Amino acid sequence: MRILRAFGASIGQGVKIRHGVNIHWPWKLTLGDNVWIGVDAWILNLEPVTIGSDCCISQGVLLCTGSHSFDSPTFEFDNAPIVIGDGSWIGARATVLRGVNVGDACLVGASALVVKDVPPGARLLASIGTSRPAQTAKAGGEPL
């Protein structure tokens, strides 16, 4: 924490940052009290990232404030800040993209991709794959 603070990060009390966490620009990071950031989380904060108090940023989460304008001939930056509200939990390997505000007391499920604001108290879960019975014959009844 001391090094992050020395480089301009604002960090509250009781913060735990696990190993393998990458923080691009510490001076654009604000953490409230009692924040936990899990192993291998990546905070790509080309713009400010604010994480409220009592939050969990789980293992392998990507908070990405940067993008590019695909339609621009010069591929210009299209960046925007990210805000995670108090009491929210971002599940393992979830990705939160630029310009998103996650409200207070939200759950973003494991592997979810967040591209729009999440209202306070919401539960955003990744889509779940479905299975079908194994196909044992081709359409005409011939064996596979």
FENZIWO-V371808 format. One line per field, one symbol per residue. ss: DSSP state (H for helix, E for strand, L for the rest). A space follows every 10 residues. Layout:
ss=???
This chain:
ss=LHHHHHLLLE ELLLLEELLL LEELLHHHEE ELLLLEELLL LEEELLLLEE ELLLLEELLL LEEELLLELL LLLLLLELLL LEEELLLLEE LLLLEEELLL EELLLLEELL LLEELLLELL LLEELLLLLL LLLLLLELLL LLEL
